[in-house]
Amino acid sequence: MKKLIRMLSVTLVFVLCFSLIQLPAAAAAARYELPFDVNARAYVLASLDTGEIIFEKNSNEQYDPASLTKLLTAYTVYQYVEDFDGTMVTAPRYIYDELYGLNSSTADIRQNEVLSVRDLMYALMLPSANEAASILADYVGNGDITNFCMMMNNEARKLGCKNTNFTNAHGLFTDNHYTSAYDMYLIAKACYELPGFMDIVTTIRYQMPANLKHAEPYWIQNTNWMQNKAYPDHYRSYIRGMKTGTLDYQNFVCTAQKNGENYLLVVIGADFEPGKKGPAFYTTREIMDYFFDSYSLRSANTLTFPVTEVPVKYSADADTVLLYADTEVMSILPNDADESSFQKVYNLPESVGAPIEAGDVIGTVDYYLAGQKVGTSQLVSHDTVERSIIMFLVGKFQEAYQSLYFRVVLAVTFVLIMAYLAYTYSQFRKHEKMQKVHRRRR
């Protein structure tokens, strides 16, 4: 008995330990694959219009984000500071101890200088100023950068990040500081939706104000060469923001806008090559140029023509009613494909009874592409269909007659009537016999 208890205890411990192991999240499902290799350890290209993941590689693997960290720093600041212009912050002395002698990116903000949160946000996002990151972290974290990092990680979890843990606000190398391409997509997408954020990251240069140790205003530059015509090897007119990050490899997050379509690309781990500056820019150019040449955002349905029809009951004017989709469903398609690439699954009744008003929702249709659901539209009536009272009554009678309940009731009623007739007949016969007997006795 003791041996059995010991075995059960060991088994229980094993099960509990196994349940505590966090299995890696499933990779983001990509719609398509790149037909060539690019210089990147991981990447994610997604549509900001539909939410589809178009291309991905190693999207849930953990990597050092470098200065991509500052995207989550900026997002966290947005959550806790309402007035960017009216909130003034003093650069504390202690934050420079960590940065001293590292020759890291800076906006030349000096100790004890006072700047607005807006100035600090431009310094954070354009030249990737590490001191700006720590100044903002100190302020929002109430004088405690560790506290701010906890706030950052909490915001990341709210956004759905499963492979992110930040231990500083700037992205300089430290242990246990990591993210994934998919998590960075979630963070960058959240930043994209912040009011005024894209105005900051698409600015080529910004004038910092005169300050305690700056007698005159001075300019800071954006490290994103792809949106700057001064770098013709990298410039692409469709690039909008967002952030570079560089250690022994280069990371890059950007949005791309073309033909009214909006996309977000995360590139992590582009290796430096001889004679090529900005390797992540080359990778971005390869991916986006190929994508725009080969794919586009297309409609799975139309709002101007009927999608299907459904039979109508109780009407003398119409046998069917035409159904239209109420919303347009969009998805990414190869340029040589068309609407026939989408599969439709209808969710409709066999028929619908009049009266029907134009705009009434009759059912839905789900759209699939290569087995993946891309959207749903409600199907609404195009016309008003009046009810015929006579056809309604006839129809209801037919429905009732065909129902099992009606047939059971009819059968029971028939049996009762027959029983009543039999009883009445038997009583009649009994009465006749009594009368005959009575007549004989007379």
N, C-alpha and C positions, 0 to 999 in steps of 0.2 A: 504493500500500500504506500509506504514512504517513497519507494522507488518510482511508483506511478506519479505521485504528487510532485517529486523532483523533476520528472520528465515534463509534466504539464507546466511547471513554473518556467523551465528553460524555454519551452515553446512559446509561452506567453511573452517572455522578455524579448525573444527574437521577433515576434510579430509586432510588438510595440516599437522596437528599434527600427524595423523596416518601415513602419507607418510614418516615422518621423523624417525619413529620407525624402528630400524635396527633389522629385524627378524634374528634369528640364522641361520647360514648356514646349509644346509642339511648334514646329516651325510655321511661320506665317505661310498660308497657302497662296502661291503665286499663280496668276492666270497664265503666264507664258514663261519661256526660258530664253535667255540671250543665246544666240547661235555662235558666240565667240567668247573667249576668255578676256577678262579685263584685269588691270592691276589693282586689286582690292582683296582684302581678306573677307570682307562682308559688304553687302549692300542691300538696300530696299528702295524700289521705285513704286510709288503709290499714287493713285488719282485722288486729288483733294475734292473732286466733284462727286465721285461715286464711292470712295473708300476702298476700291479694289487694290489689292497688291498685284502689281503687274510683273515685276521681276524681283527675285530675292536670291541671296546666297548667304548661308551661315547666319541667318538673320537673328537667331537666338543665342549665338555664341557670345561669350563675354570677352570684351576688349577694353583697353584703356581709352577713354574718350578724349583725353587731352583737353583742349579748350572748348570742345563741344559741351563740356560741363557747364559752361556759362549760359547755355540755353536754359537749363533748369534753374540756374541762379536767377536769371532774368524773370522766368516764370514765377518763381517763389516771391520775388520782390513785388511783382504785380499783385499777388494775392494779399499782401500786407501793407502796401503803400497806395493811398488813393490819389494824393496830390503830388505829382512828380516835380512840378515847378515850385510849389510853395514849401516843400519839405527840404530843409537844408541839413547837410550832414558834414561833420568835421572828421577829417582823416586822422585816426588815432595813431600814436607813435608805434605801438607794439606790432602792428601788422607788417611793418617793414623789416622786422627782425627775420622773419621767414624768407623774405624775398631778397635780402641783402646778398650781393655778389653772384646771383644766379643768371644775370644778363637775360632775364625773361621779358616778355612783352609788357609794355607799359604805356601810359598816357602822360607820364611825367607829372603825376599828382604828388605834391610834397606833403610832408607831415604838417598837421594842423591847418591845412587849407580847407576852406569851407565851400562846398559845391552843392548844387541842387541834385536831387535824385535823377532828374532828366540828364544833366551833364554826366553823371556817373554811369547812367545806362548807355549813353553814346560811347563813353570811354570803354565800357565793358564789351560792347558788341562790335565796334569798328576796329580799333587797334588791338582788341583782345587784352585790355589792360588788367593785369593780375592784381595790382593794388586796388583798382576800382572794384573788383570782385570781393576782395577782403573787406574793403570799407563798407560796401553794401551789406555783406554778411554780418559784420559787427553791428551795424545799425539795426537791421531787421531782427537779428538774433539777440537784441538787448545786451550788447557787449560781449557776447559769447558766440564765437564762430562754430564751435561744436554744436551748440543749440541750433544754429541756422542749418547746419548739415542734417540734423535730425528733421528739421522742417522740410528741407529739400527732399529727403527720402520719403517722407510722408506724402508730399505732393506727388512724387513719382508713383507711389503705390495707388493713389487715388486715380491716376491716369491709366492704370492697368499695367504698369511696368513690373516685370517679374525677374529681370536680370540686371537690375541697376542698384548700385550702392555707392554713394559719393561721400568722401571723407574730407573734402575741401570745396571751396566755392569757385576756384580758378582752373583746376585741372592739371596743375603740376603733379608729377608722379608721386604717388604715395601708395602704400600697400592697401589692399582691399577697396580700391577705387576702380569701378568698372561699370560698363553698360553694354548693351547690345544694339545692333542696327535697328531691330524692330522697336525696342524701347525708345531709342532716340527718335525714331519716326513718330511715336506717340507724343513725345515731349515737344518736338518741333511742330507737329500739327497743332498742339495746344497753344504754342507760342504764336503760330500763324493766325489764330483766331482772337488773339488779344488786341484790344483797341490801340491803334497807333504803333504796334510793334513792328509791322512791316515798313512803316515810315522810317523807323530807326535803322533797321538792317539794310535797307536799300539806299541809304545815304552814302555817297562816295567819300565826302570829307565833312568834318564838323568843327566849328570854331569853339574852343574852350574859352571860358572867360578869364580876364585878368584876375589875379588872386594874390595871396599873401606873398608868394615867392615868384610870381609871374607878373611883371609890370605891364605887359601887353597881352591881349588875347592871342591865342595860338591855335594852329590847325592840327587835327588828328585825322589819319587816313584809314580807310576800310581795307582790311586784308583780303577781301574777296575780289580777286582780280577778274573774275569772270563777268562782272557787271561794270567793269571799268574799261572804256575804250583806249585808255593809255596802255593796255596790255593786249595788243591785237592777237597774239598767239593763243590767248585764253578767252577773249571776250565773246560772249554770246548774248544777243539781244533779248533772248527769252529768259535769262537767269534773273531771279529776284532774291537777294539775300542768300543764305542766312549767316553761316558761321563756319570758320575754319578751325582746325585743331591740329597742332603739330608736335610730335615728339621725335622718335626715330623713324616714324612714318607720318603720312598726312591723312587727316580726316576732313570731311567736308559735308555740310548739310545745305541744301538750297531748295528753293521752289523754282518752278519753270512755268511760264505762262505763254501760250501760243494758240492762236485761233480761238480765243475765248475759253481754252481748256487750262486746267490748273493741276500741277503735279508737284510732288515732294520727293526728293532723292536724298538718301543717306549713303555716304561712302565712308567706309572705315578701313584703314590699313593699306593705303596706297604707298608702295615703297618708292623711295627716291632712286632715280636712275641718272647716270652721267649725262650731263647736257640738258636735262629736263628739270626745270623749276616748277613746283606746284604739281606733283604727280596726281593728286586727287582731282585737279582741274582737268587734266587729260582724260582721266577715267570718266568724269562727269560728261565731258564733251562726247566721248565715244558712245556712252549709253544713251544720252539724250538725242544726239543727232540720229542715231539708228532708230530710236523710238519714233521720233517725229517723221522720219522718212517711211516708216513701216506700219504705224498704227495711228488710230484716231478714236475719238469718243463718238459713238454712234447710238442711234435710237433703236430700241428693241421693238417699239410699237409706234403707232401714229394716233394722233388725237382728232384727225380730220376725216377718217374713214372708219366704218364699223369694224369691230374685231370679230364678232360672231353674232348669232341671233338665238332666241329661245322661244319655244312655242307658247302661245297665249291661250288661256281658257276664259270662258264666259264673255267673249267679245264677238259682236256681229260684224265688226269693221276690220279686224286684223287677225291673222292666224299666227303671226310671229311678231316679236319686237326686236329691233336692232339694238345692239349693245356697243357702246363706245368706252374706251379706256379713259379714266378721269385724270390720270397723271402719266407723264412721259417717263419711261424707264430707259436709262442710259447705261452703256457699258463700253469697254475698250475692245475694239475689233481690229484685226489686220485690215489694211487698206483694200485688199482684194476680196474681202468678205462683204456680205450684205445682211439684210434683216432675216433672211432664211436661215442664218446660222443659229438663231435663237429657237429654242424649243418652248412651246407654250403648254401649260397644264391648267385646264379650266376647272373652276370650282363653282358649278352652277346647278340650280334645280332642274328637274326634267321638264318642268313647265312653270309658268307663273300666271296667277289669276288676275284678271282685270277687276277693279280699275288700276291703272298704272299711270303715274305722273312722270313727265319728262324729268330726268335727273335722278329718279329712284335707283338706289343701288340694288342690283339683281344678283351679283356674285363677284368673283375675283378671278384674275388670271395670274399665274406665277410664270416668270420668264427664267429660263435656264440657258447657260452657255457652257458647253463641254462638261455637262453634268453638275455645274455649280450654279446655284440660284443667284440671280443678279438683281431681282426686284419683283414687286407685286403691284398690280394696278386693280382698282375697283372697276367693275363693269356696270355702267349706268344706262338706263333707258334713254333712247334718243327722242321718243315720241310719247305723247299722252294717249292712252288707250282707254276708252269708255267701257263701262260694264253694261251688258244686256241683261235686264232683269229676268226675261224668259229663259235665256241660255244659262243664267246663273242658277235658277231654280231647277231646270232640267239637269244641269251638270251636277248639282248637289244631290239630286235624287239618284242619278246614275252612280255617283261616288258612294252614296249610302247603300245602294242596292248591291254594289260590288264588294262592300266591306264584309268581313267575317262577322262582325258584331251584328250587322243588319240581318245577315243570313241566319245567325243563331236565333235572334229575336223572332224572325219570321217563322223559323221552324218550330220554336216553342209555342208561338201564337197559333200556328196551324194545328199542333198537337192538342192544345187546350180547346180550340174550337171543335176539333173532331171528338175530343173527350166529352165536351158539352153536348154535342149533337147525339153522341152515343147514349149519354146519360138521359137526355131528353126523350130519345126514342124508346129507351128501356122503360122509362117512367110512363110513356104513352101506352106501350104494350101492356104494362102492368095494370094501368087504369082500365084498358079495354077488357082484360081478363076478369077484373073485379066486377065490371058492369055485366058481363055475360053470366057470371055466377049469380049475380043479384037477380037477373031476369029469370033464370031457371028456378030459383027459390020461390018466385012469385007464381 
